[in-house]
Amino acid sequence: MPLERDEGEYAYGGQLILQGVPLYDLVYTVKLPGTHAAYAVLLALLGQSQGRIHVGLIFVNAATTLLVFLLSSRWFGHFAGLVAAATYALLSTGSSVDGFAAHATHFVILFALAGGWVLLKAVEADKKWLLFCSGLLFGIAFLMKQPGICFLFWAIVYLVWTKLKRPAPWISLAKQSAAILVGGILPFALICLLVWHSGTFQKFWFWMFLYAREYGTNVKLPEGLRFLGHSSTQVIAPAVWVWVIALVGLTTFLWSARARAHAFAVISFVLFSFLALSAGLYFRLHYFILFLPAASILVGLAVSCATEALQRWKQSPVLSAIPTFLFVLAFYTAVYHQRTFFFKMNAVQACEKTYWPNPFPEILEISNYINRTAPETAEIAVIGSEPELYFYTHRRSATGYIYTYPLLEPQKYAVTMQKEMEAEIERSRPEIIVLVNNPISWVAWSDVASPNEILAWANKYLGQHYEVVGLAETDETATKYYWGGEARDHRPSSQSQVYVLRRKF
């Protein structure tokens, strides 16, 4: 499938890392650099194409599924682990959470679950060095994306609760808590040191702390609750009966002694997973991946505890198989509901069904045109929010603003950002500029100044210095491409176009 824009950012960032270019020099982003580094590893091992990235996602998701099995098995046995792993494998690849796209949330949960598994072994063995290793993994989860910090908090709460159950010297508890905390802080401290050494710490500080504070407080609670209601409905709909079983899992703590033995661990994990999902109150679909391991563990718990309860009530193989049968039926129903997406659509059709009217297939085609016609050393600027183009073309960006979203948000730096992007493009004089005339690539907030400043500048600057050499125009039925003189002469009639412009002189 064509990359979506978050994947495009990570892929371009990973590409720059492999080239030895400081990330915050050419990529201004509110996200920590962990997922960019993870992409760099995938690109180095598998190759630099969207298909290879998605192959890498398959391995990441498989490893995460295994960790769901290991974590759930350690609490509730192998049968619960098997059901939980099957549930995660199903839900995490569903179209309702954009699970087929290599989002940062996939990488967050991989390292968070690895940290959780090591944490359980550390608590059991009472080893401080294992607690440090666990903290290290949670710290890497945080580097993948900021909500990963919630799982480090869960680890500390779980550790303290476990130790307080068995009275121990306070000095011992303090040392163990310090071990996991130091491990959790170390990855971020090392990143700060590397960014400082690269000379981009000022940009890093601005985007990680100053702008991040603005971004994280844009959505107010009433609006966030509306987002939650809308998104959760979309997430649950394809696998509604699986989610019903997860709700049953929450009730097992009332009637199952085996469930109550680990009630605090599981309930606290569910709560901190929801806290991670809730960061910023945006509740985007792929954020729900952060909650899926907790939901999957509840499903495994429900099926295994119900099976055990029926076996105790009456020794009947048929009766005790009912929970498993209901789970398999719910699983099958979820797959059947998504059968067209999973089995019948080709890559472009699946992308269009999921993301239309986002211009992701069009950006791929335009990138192919640029690769055929532009010098390999040509700089490019995208006026819009489509960083995947930089990755496809293997060319550097003329501005660090690879998204225009921040420029149009209700935050105090918006106008300054617009002017800075304009200045960077004028200074670099890129050979190719791609202008994305698509509302979703801009998303101006209703309570912020309109994008007239940057669009007025773009119309004037591009008219003076650039000529149209390519055009992709999309309507409700298809996309048509025009190149050369045909592109210059065409008069668009739809609401979505992507222009390719070449510098006149």
C-alpha positions in Angstrom: 0.0 0.0 0.0 1.1 3.6 -0.5 2.4 5.2 2.7 0.2 7.5 4.6 1.7 10.8 5.9 2.8 9.6 9.4 4.6 6.7 7.8 6.1 9.2 5.3 7.5 11.2 8.1 9.1 8.3 9.8 10.4 6.9 6.6 11.9 10.2 5.5 13.4 10.6 9.0 14.8 7.1 8.9 16.3 7.9 5.5 18.0 11.0 6.9 19.4 9.1 9.9 21.0 6.5 7.5 22.5 9.5 5.6 23.9 11.0 8.8 21.7 14.1 8.7 20.5 15.5 12.0 16.8 14.8 12.2 15.6 18.2 13.5 17.6 19.9 10.8 15.3 18.9 8.0 12.3 17.5 9.9 10.4 19.6 12.4 8.3 17.3 14.4 6.6 17.1 17.8 7.4 13.4 17.9 10.4 11.9 19.6 13.0 10.3 17.3 12.5 6.7 18.4 10.2 5.6 15.6 12.4 7.4 13.0 15.3 5.4 14.3 13.2 2.2 14.2 12.4 2.9 10.6 16.1 3.5 9.9 16.8 0.0 11.2 14.0 -1.5 9.0 15.2 0.4 5.9 18.8 -0.7 6.5 17.8 -4.4 6.9 15.0 -4.7 4.4 15.4 -1.9 1.8 13.9 1.5 1.1 10.3 1.1 -0.3 6.9 1.2 1.2 6.5 -2.6 0.7 9.6 -3.3 2.7 8.4 -1.0 5.5 5.2 -3.0 5.7 7.1 -6.3 5.7 9.0 -4.9 8.7 5.6 -4.1 10.3 4.6 -7.7 9.9 7.7 -8.8 12.0 7.1 -6.0 14.6 3.4 -7.1 14.9 4.4 -10.8 15.1 6.8 -10.0 17.9 4.2 -8.0 19.8 1.7 -10.8 19.4 4.2 -13.2 21.0 4.7 -10.8 23.9 1.0 -10.6 24.5 1.0 -14.4 24.7 4.0 -14.4 27.1 2.6 -11.7 29.4 -0.9 -13.2 29.5 0.4 -16.7 30.0 2.5 -15.6 32.9 -0.6 -14.3 34.7 -3.3 -16.7 33.6 -1.8 -19.7 31.8 -1.1 -20.7 28.2 -4.7 -21.1 27.1 -5.5 -17.5 28.2 -2.2 -16.4 26.5 -3.2 -18.2 23.2 -6.6 -16.5 23.1 -5.1 -13.1 24.0 -2.5 -13.4 21.3 -5.1 -14.4 18.7 -7.2 -11.4 19.7 -4.3 -9.0 19.4 -3.3 -10.4 16.0 -6.8 -9.8 14.8 -7.5 -6.4 16.2 -4.1 -4.9 15.6 -4.2 -5.6 11.8 -7.8 -4.4 11.4 -8.7 -1.5 9.2 -10.6 0.1 12.0 -7.3 1.0 13.8 -5.3 1.6 10.6 -3.3 -1.5 11.8 -1.8 -2.2 8.4 0.1 1.2 8.6 3.4 1.2 10.5 2.5 3.8 13.1 4.5 4.8 16.1 2.0 3.1 18.3 3.0 -0.3 17.0 6.6 0.4 18.1 5.5 1.8 21.5 3.5 -1.2 22.4 6.3 -3.6 21.3 8.8 -2.2 23.7 6.2 -1.5 26.4 5.2 -5.2 26.4 8.8 -6.3 26.4 9.4 -4.1 29.4 6.3 -5.5 31.1 7.5 -9.1 30.6 11.0 -8.3 31.9 9.3 -6.5 34.8 7.4 -9.6 35.9 10.6 -11.7 35.8 12.4 -9.0 37.7 9.8 -8.9 40.5 9.7 -12.7 40.7 13.5 -13.0 40.8 14.0 -9.8 42.9 16.8 -8.6 40.6 17.6 -4.9 40.4 19.5 -5.3 37.1 16.4 -6.8 35.6 14.4 -3.9 36.9 16.9 -1.6 35.2 16.5 -3.5 31.9 12.8 -3.3 32.2 13.0 0.5 32.7 15.3 0.7 29.7 12.6 -1.0 27.5 9.9 1.3 28.9 12.2 4.3 28.2 12.6 3.2 24.6 8.8 2.9 24.3 8.6 6.5 25.4 11.1 7.4 22.7 8.8 5.9 20.1 6.1 8.3 21.1 5.4 10.4 24.2 2.3 8.4 25.4 4.7 5.5 26.0 5.6 7.2 29.3 2.3 5.9 30.7 3.6 2.4 30.6 6.7 3.4 32.6 4.4 4.9 35.2 2.4 1.7 35.3 5.6 -0.3 35.9 6.5 1.8 38.9 3.0 1.6 40.4 2.9 -2.1 39.9 6.4 -2.6 41.4 5.5 -0.5 44.5 2.2 -2.3 44.9 3.9 -5.7 44.7 6.5 -4.8 47.2 4.0 -3.3 49.7 2.0 -6.6 49.6 5.1 -8.3 51.1 6.4 -5.8 53.7 10.0 -5.0 52.8 12.5 -2.4 53.9 11.8 1.1 52.5 15.4 1.4 51.4 15.1 -1.7 49.3 11.9 -0.5 47.7 13.6 2.9 47.0 16.6 1.2 45.3 14.4 -1.0 43.1 12.2 1.9 42.1 15.3 3.9 41.3 16.6 1.1 39.2 13.5 1.1 36.9 13.3 4.9 36.9 17.0 5.3 35.9 16.5 2.8 33.2 13.4 4.6 31.9 15.2 8.0 31.9 18.4 6.9 30.3 17.2 6.5 26.6 15.8 10.1 26.6 18.9 11.5 28.3 21.1 9.8 25.6 18.8 11.3 22.8 19.2 14.8 24.3 22.9 14.3 24.3 23.0 13.2 20.7 20.7 16.0 19.6 22.9 18.5 21.4 26.0 17.1 19.8 24.3 17.4 16.3 23.7 21.1 16.9 19.9 21.0 16.6 19.0 21.0 20.3 17.3 24.4 20.0 14.9 23.1 17.4 14.4 19.9 19.4 13.6 21.8 22.6 11.1 24.0 20.8 9.2 21.2 19.2 9.4 18.8 22.1 8.4 21.2 24.9 7.2 24.6 23.7 5.1 23.6 20.7 4.2 20.3 22.3 2.6 22.1 25.2 0.4 24.1 22.7 -0.4 20.9 20.7 -1.3 18.9 23.7 -3.8 21.5 25.1 -5.6 22.3 21.8 -8.5 19.9 22.4 -10.7 20.6 25.4 -12.5 17.8 27.4 -16.0 18.1 25.8 -14.5 17.9 22.3 -12.2 15.1 23.4 -15.2 13.1 24.6 -16.9 13.6 21.2 -13.7 12.3 19.5 -13.6 9.3 21.9 -17.2 8.4 21.1 -16.8 8.7 17.4 -13.5 6.9 17.2 -14.4 4.1 19.6 -17.5 3.4 17.6 -15.4 2.9 14.5 -12.8 0.8 16.3 -15.4 -1.5 17.9 -17.8 -2.0 15.0 -15.9 -4.6 12.9 -15.2 -6.8 16.0 -18.0 -5.9 18.3 -18.4 -9.4 19.8 -14.7 -9.6 20.6 -15.0 -6.4 22.5 -18.1 -7.8 24.3 -15.9 -10.7 25.5 -13.4 -8.1 26.7 -16.1 -6.5 28.8 -16.9 -9.9 30.2 -13.2 -10.2 31.1 -13.6 -7.2 33.4 -16.3 -9.0 35.3 -14.1 -12.1 36.0 -12.5 -10.3 39.0 -15.9 -10.6 40.7 -16.4 -14.3 40.3 -13.0 -15.9 39.6 -10.3 -16.5 42.2 -7.7 -17.0 39.5 -8.5 -13.6 38.0 -8.5 -11.9 41.4 -5.0 -13.1 42.1 -3.7 -10.6 39.4 -6.6 -8.1 39.6 -4.4 -5.1 40.5 -1.8 -5.9 37.7 -4.5 -6.2 35.0 -6.8 -3.4 36.0 -4.0 -1.0 36.5 -2.6 -2.0 33.1 -6.0 -1.4 31.5 -6.2 2.0 33.1 -2.7 3.1 32.1 -3.2 1.8 28.6 -6.3 4.0 28.4 -4.3 6.9 29.7 -1.8 6.4 26.9 -4.6 6.2 24.4 -6.1 9.5 25.8 -2.9 11.6 25.3 -4.0 15.0 24.0 -7.6 13.9 23.8 -7.3 13.4 20.0 -8.3 9.7 20.1 -7.2 9.0 16.5 -7.9 5.5 15.3 -4.3 4.2 15.4 -3.9 5.5 19.0 -6.2 2.6 20.0 -3.4 0.2 19.2 -2.0 1.3 22.6 -5.1 -0.2 24.3 -5.3 -3.4 22.3 -2.9 -5.5 24.5 -5.0 -4.7 27.6 -8.2 -5.6 25.7 -6.7 -8.8 24.4 -5.6 -9.9 27.9 -9.2 -9.3 29.1 -10.5 -11.5 26.2 -8.1 -14.3 27.1 -9.0 -14.0 30.8 -12.7 -14.2 30.0 -12.5 -17.3 27.9 -10.1 -19.2 30.1 -11.9 -18.3 33.4 -15.3 -19.2 31.9 -14.0 -22.5 30.7 -12.5 -23.2 34.1 -15.8 -22.3 35.8 -17.9 -24.6 33.6 -15.4 -27.4 34.2 -15.8 -27.1 37.9 -19.6 -26.9 37.6 -20.0 -30.0 35.5 -17.4 -32.3 33.9 -18.6 -32.1 30.4 -16.3 -31.5 27.4 -19.1 -30.1 25.4 -20.2 -27.6 28.1 -16.6 -26.5 28.8 -16.0 -25.9 25.1 -18.8 -23.2 24.9 -16.5 -20.2 25.7 -14.0 -21.3 23.1 -16.7 -21.8 20.5 -18.1 -18.3 21.3 -14.7 -16.8 20.9 -14.0 -18.5 17.6 -17.4 -17.4 16.4 -16.7 -13.8 17.4 -13.3 -14.0 15.8 -14.8 -15.4 12.5 -17.4 -12.7 12.5 -14.8 -10.0 12.8 -12.8 -11.4 9.9 -16.0 -11.9 7.8 -17.0 -8.2 8.4 -13.6 -7.1 7.0 -13.4 -9.7 4.3 -13.5 -7.3 1.4 -10.6 -5.2 2.8 -8.6 -8.2 3.8 -9.0 -10.5 0.8 -10.5 -8.8 -2.2 -9.1 -5.2 -2.6 -5.8 -4.5 -4.2 -3.4 -2.1 -2.4 -4.6 1.1 -4.1 -8.3 0.2 -3.6 -7.6 -0.5 0.1 -5.8 2.8 0.5 -8.5 4.7 -1.2 -11.3 3.0 0.9 -9.4 3.8 4.1 -8.0 7.3 3.4 -10.0 8.9 0.6 -9.9 11.8 -0.2 -6.3 11.9 1.1 -3.9 12.0 -2.0 -1.7 9.1 -0.9 -1.8 7.1 -4.2 -1.4 10.4 -6.1 1.7 11.3 -4.2 3.3 8.0 -5.1 2.6 8.6 -8.8 3.9 12.1 -8.7 7.0 10.9 -6.9 7.6 8.5 -9.8 7.3 11.4 -12.2 9.8 13.4 -10.2 12.2 10.5 -10.1 12.0 10.2 -13.9 12.5 13.9 -14.7 14.4 15.7 -11.9 18.1 15.5 -11.1 19.0 13.3 -8.1 20.5 16.3 -6.3 17.3 18.5 -6.7 15.8 19.8 -3.5 12.0 19.6 -3.1 9.5 21.6 -1.1 6.0 20.3 -0.4 3.5 23.0 0.4 1.0 20.7 2.2 1.4 17.8 4.6 2.7 14.9 2.5 6.2 14.0 3.8 6.0 10.6 2.1 7.0 12.4 -1.1 10.5 13.1 0.2 11.0 9.4 1.1 9.7 8.2 -2.3 12.0 10.6 -4.2 15.1 10.1 -2.0 15.6 13.9 -2.1 16.1 16.5 0.6 13.4 18.9 1.8 14.0 22.6 1.2 12.3 23.3 4.5 12.0 21.6 7.9 8.2 22.1 7.8 7.2 18.8 6.3 3.7 19.3 7.6 1.5 22.4 7.3 -0.8 21.2 10.1 1.0 23.1 12.9 0.9 26.3 10.9 -2.9 26.3 11.0 -3.6 25.2 14.6 -4.9 27.5 17.3 -1.5 28.0 18.9 0.6 31.2 19.4 3.4 30.1 17.1 1.3 29.5 14.0 1.9 32.8 12.1 5.6 32.7 13.0 5.8 29.2 11.6 4.1 30.3 8.4 6.6 33.0 7.8 9.6 30.8 8.7 8.5 28.2 6.2 8.2 30.9 3.5 11.7 32.2 4.3 13.2 28.7 4.2 11.8 28.0 0.8 12.8 31.4 -0.6 16.3 30.9 0.7 16.7 27.3 -0.6 15.1 28.0 -4.0 14.2 24.3 -4.5 14.1 23.1 -8.1 10.7 21.3 -7.5 7.8 22.4 -5.4 4.7 20.3 -4.9 1.6 22.2 -4.0 -1.1 20.1 -2.4 -4.5 21.7 -2.9 -6.5 19.3 -0.7 -8.3 20.4 2.5 -7.3 17.3 4.4 -3.6 18.0 3.8 -4.1 21.4 5.5 -7.0 21.1 8.1 -7.3 24.6 9.2 -9.0 24.9 12.6 -12.2 26.9 12.7 -10.9 29.1 15.6 -7.6 30.1 14.1 -6.6 32.6 11.5 -7.2 31.3 8.0 -4.3 30.0 5.9 -4.5 33.2 3.8 -1.0 34.3 4.8 0.8 31.3 3.5 -1.5 30.7 0.6 -1.3 34.3 -0.6 2.5 34.0 -0.4 2.5 30.7 -2.3 0.3 32.1 -5.1 2.6 35.1 -5.5 5.9 33.3 -5.1 5.1 30.3 -7.3 3.6 32.5 -10.0 6.8 34.6 -10.2 9.4 31.8 -10.1 7.8 28.5 -11.0 5.8 26.9 -13.8 3.4 23.9 -13.6 4.8 20.7 -15.1 2.4 18.2 -13.6 -1.1 17.9 -12.1 -3.1 15.2 -10.4 -6.8 16.0 -10.2 -9.1 13.8 -8.1 -12.9 13.7 -8.1 -15.3 11.2 -6.5 -14.6 8.6 -9.2 -11.0 8.8 -10.3 -7.7 10.7 -10.5 -6.5 12.1 -13.8 -2.9 13.0 -14.4 -1.6 15.7 -16.7 2.0 16.4 -17.6 4.0 19.2 -19.3 2.0 21.6 -21.4 -1.2 19.7 -20.8 -0.8 20.3 -17.1 -0.3 24.1 -17.6 -3.3 24.4 -19.9 -5.7 22.3 -17.8 -8.4 24.1 -15.8 -9.3 22.1 -12.7 -12.9 21.6 -11.8 -12.6 19.4 -8.6 -11.8 20.3 -5.0 -8.6 18.2 -4.9 -5.4 18.8 -6.9 -1.7 18.2 -6.5 0.5 20.4 -8.6 4.1 19.8 -9.6 6.0 23.0 -10.3 9.6 23.5 -11.6 11.7 26.6 -11.1 11.8 28.8 -14.1 15.4 30.1 -13.6 
